[in-house]
């Protein structure tokens, strides 16, 4: 299972959803869905833009946790 930690990185950088959305050129609605784990996919282009603006690595935003219930 992939867990999105975007909110944590944004808080560390003191950046609002509105500010990040404007700099990444993604709608606030779509960024909010990503932040809340409500999306099934993310484009590498979008991930690259987010990491560039937040000056972080993809691993800072996305975390993989093995789901023991799925086999």
Steps between C-alpha positions, in 0.01 A plus 500: 500500500630846412460769765521864394694724742462821301333683787800437725750633246282803428477576873878471536539752216217722635330483162125506450309287255416812301867606476616154394220462246590833341870416476446145374226613258249244629151579625450525876229235473733247335783579741261462793392160370864396476576632848208303643588178319190510279682445169609176336788642299732797467689607191876509528484852360280608793713316755810664353342846527390440861846377600664794325282757674524331842867413451449142608526145374204283390564281806423804720150517349418136427545207737443133425357282775455132432132408530485166679131453419568489126672187381 
